[in-house]
Every structure is written in C-alpha cells, then in structure tokens.
C-alpha cells in the first residue's frame, strides 16, 4: 500500500481535553504521549488557547487531540465565537477536575456550559471525567471524596442530556498508575476493532495455554486490551496492567538515558521473568504493539509460546485499524477449530500455511 492509500485509510478521532486552568491537562498529556515522567511536568507552562496534536496510535488510528487552555477568556471563546468549530465531530471529551480546587462550584458551572455545547454539536460523543490530583487527598478519604464529586458531575451530565452509559468517571494522579488506567479506557473506546483483536488474542491464548495476554501500544505503553484465563481471573492485583505500563515507561527512560536517544524512539526485543510460580515475557507482536504473555512455570511450554508468538505475528499484521477485512479475522479465529489437541499446525489460506511449535515431551 502506498503512502497516499494508507493516509486515506487512517481513522481520525477528535478528542477534546478540557478543564479549568491548572487542573493538570497538559501534564497528563505529556506523560501519556510525550514520554514525560511526573517529576518533569513542573516545567510545563500554561496552555495558550488550543494546542493541536495529531497522534498516531496503533498505526492507522490518528488521534486529533485538542488540548484546550482553561483560562476564563479562552473558555468563553470556545463557548461563543468558536463554539461550532470546537465542539463539532467530537468522538471523546476528557474533562479534568482538580479535586483540590477552591472554586468547585465555578468548576461545575464551567463543565455544565461545556457539555451543553458538546450535546448541541456532538450528542453521541463519549465523556470521560477525570477527578484529578487525588494524591492530595488522604487515603482514608479518597473514596468518599471521589464518589461525592462524581455524583455532582453525573447529575449535571443528566441535566444536559447525556445518558449514564455515555459518561465514565476515573480518579487519577500523575504519581501512580491510575492515570494509565483512565487513559487506557479512553483508548479502548477509540480503537474501532478492539473486539476483533480480542477474539484473535483469545485464540492465541488458547494455542499458547497462556494464563494471560496483555496487548500494549508500543510508543505510549498503554494497554489496548487483554485476555485473562483460568485462575488468573482471581488475581488480586487489579491494576497490574497499568503497573506494567508504568514499569515499561520507566525502563524506556532508563534505556534512553544510557543510549543517548529519545525515550519515544527506544524499543527492546524481549523482556523475560521466570519464577517458580509463573513465567512471563513481553515481546513485539506487530510494528505498533508489544504483547505480554503470562505462562505456567514450565520451560518447554514457555519456549514453545515464544516461538508461536513469532509465528502469529504475520496473522496480526493483517489487522487494519480502520477497515479490517472480516476474512482475515475469521481465518485466524478458526485456526484451531478443526484441530485436535495433538495437532499444532493450521492453514491460513490455500497458498499460506502457518505452523505452530509443539512443546517438547516433558
């Protein structure tokens, strides 16, 4: 596919990032998309008017991110003379509330005006409410404070015509993995073929006999989706995926420091962890994604899984983030449907065969 054809097939999604000045919008954007770490965002200045970013995600998904300055003069402009320009064709509004703000009532009025305009021009958009800077709230009060603010904001959303299922609430902080968890949900909503990817991952997990598969976008380290099987469903660490996002980001910064390259350009071939309880590896799956695999603690199964992930890469490479051809997904989904448990080979099409490795006899 040439560059012109590829650009035509890119899926653009308009995302508004809004909230009062100082709420932390640009800081979180820089951490998620520009490989900043939390301690570095203090040097960022206030956003002037709107900062536009076209962010390529998983190849062909283009996020048209509008980071809107929250000063009163800018907000007034968004709601009056720029109203249709700002709020037309919006896929997602991410509205950030500073939980430490001393003007909570004014913040809520500002939000009400914002979603009123959003409902006028993009009534089917999704709204993500980030109750931010939760690290400033004592641990024993966080749940109560978050729920109280969420109730107030949800009531405003309903008053302005947004249904409950259109609005999500997340407590966030730049100092822990909660920020990654919230943005992961945003990305999952925006990826148009997430269910196709999940079906393919489910089949791959069965082939590998994996306890868990986690798909990460390579540049941002955000979770795209995951598959959890068997007893792993009882894993008490519900934030383990986002913790790994944070670890991967830190690892990228360490590699960048020691190689003299930009963190956004750093990549690694594979990372492995082996214990008596489980084995784990994370490796490249496609040009734009890494796959984390959690396996039983068995060397033969682990080695076969590594080989099988390499062999599966060509199947996942057929994924197109915009217009996925259903026959490609069906082909992979049916890989093992007609096979017995002792057969680890499958045909993809009449002229293409994909062989999977069999674990050595134990």
Buried (B, 14 or more C-beta within 10 A) or exposed (E): EEEEEEEEEBBEBBBBBBBBBBBBBBBBBBBBBBBBBBEBBEEBEEBEEBBEBEBEBBBBBBBBBBBBBBBEEBBEBBBEEBBEEBBEEBBBBBBBBBBBBEEBEEBBEBBBBBBBBBBBBBEEBBBBBBBBBBBEBEEEEBEEBBEEBBEBBBEBBEEBEBEEEBBBBBBBBBEBBBBBBBBBBBBEBBBBBBEBBBBBBBBBBEBBBBBBBBBBBBBBBBBBBBBBBEEBEEEEEEBBBBBBBBBBBEBBBEBBEEEEEEBEEBEEEEBEEEEEEBBBBBBBBBEBBBBBBBBBEBEEBBBBBBBBBEBBBEBBEBBBBBEBEEEBBEBBBBBBEEBEEEEBEBBBEEEEEBEBBBBEEE
